[in-house]
Amino acid sequence: MYKATISITLRPSILDPEGKTVQQALTNLGYEQVRQVRMGTQAEVWIEAEDEEEARRIAADACEELLANPVTEDFEIHLAPVSSDDIQEMPTE
């Protein structure tokens, strides 16, 4: 089993109004050193796969089909082997 940590970010050519707002807020709080902020999303996906290559393929397919917008977003996948004991139970209601 593998845990895929997937970082999804806007492509550099896409305007990031949320990032610009956060940058301005940081400047207003006194963080004048901050020059640019780009916001994004992170997903954690546990994948049952035979090997790392299969897990990476499954994660990439999931990104291309659902998790990321291929027109405006890029994604980066980091994989780590885990045991099935590492899966956290999701709370119900």
C-alpha positions in Angstrom: 0.0 0.0 0.0 1.2 3.5 -0.8 0.2 6.9 0.4 0.2 9.5 -2.4 0.5 13.1 -1.3 -0.5 15.2 -4.2 0.1 18.9 -4.5 -2.1 20.7 -7.0 -1.2 24.2 -8.1 -2.2 26.6 -10.7 0.1 26.7 -13.7 2.5 29.7 -13.7 0.6 31.3 -16.6 -2.7 31.4 -14.7 -3.5 34.4 -12.5 -3.9 33.5 -8.8 -6.3 36.0 -7.2 -6.3 34.0 -3.9 -2.5 34.1 -3.8 -2.5 37.8 -4.5 -5.0 38.4 -1.7 -2.9 36.4 0.8 0.3 38.2 -0.3 -1.4 41.5 0.3 -2.7 40.4 3.7 0.8 39.2 4.7 2.3 42.5 3.6 -0.4 44.3 5.7 0.6 42.2 8.7 4.2 43.3 8.4 5.7 40.5 6.2 7.2 42.9 3.6 9.7 40.3 2.6 7.0 38.1 1.0 7.2 38.8 -2.7 4.7 36.2 -4.2 2.2 33.7 -2.9 0.7 30.9 -5.0 -2.2 29.0 -3.4 -3.0 25.4 -4.1 -4.5 22.2 -2.8 -3.1 19.0 -1.3 -4.7 15.6 -1.4 -3.7 12.5 0.5 -4.7 9.3 -1.3 -4.0 5.7 0.0 -3.6 3.3 -2.9 -3.4 -0.4 -2.8 -0.9 -1.4 -5.5 1.6 -4.1 -6.2 4.5 -1.6 -6.6 5.4 2.1 -6.7 5.1 2.3 -10.5 1.5 1.1 -10.4 0.6 3.4 -7.4 2.1 6.4 -9.3 0.1 5.5 -12.4 -3.2 5.2 -10.4 -2.5 8.5 -8.7 -1.7 10.3 -12.0 -4.8 8.9 -13.6 -6.9 10.1 -10.7 -5.4 13.6 -11.0 -5.9 13.7 -14.7 -9.5 12.5 -14.5 -10.8 14.2 -11.3 -8.4 15.8 -8.8 -6.7 18.4 -11.0 -8.0 20.6 -13.9 -5.6 19.7 -16.8 -6.1 23.1 -18.4 -5.2 25.3 -15.5 -3.4 23.1 -12.9 -0.2 21.1 -12.5 0.2 18.3 -10.0 3.1 16.7 -8.2 2.9 13.2 -6.6 5.0 12.1 -3.7 4.6 8.4 -2.8 5.5 6.6 0.5 4.9 3.0 1.3 2.6 2.5 4.3 0.9 -0.4 6.0 -2.9 -0.8 6.0 -2.8 0.1 9.7 -1.8 3.6 8.7 -5.2 4.3 7.2 -7.2 6.5 9.4 -10.9 5.8 9.9 -13.1 8.5 8.5 -15.7 9.8 11.0 -19.3 9.1 10.1 -21.6 12.0 10.7 
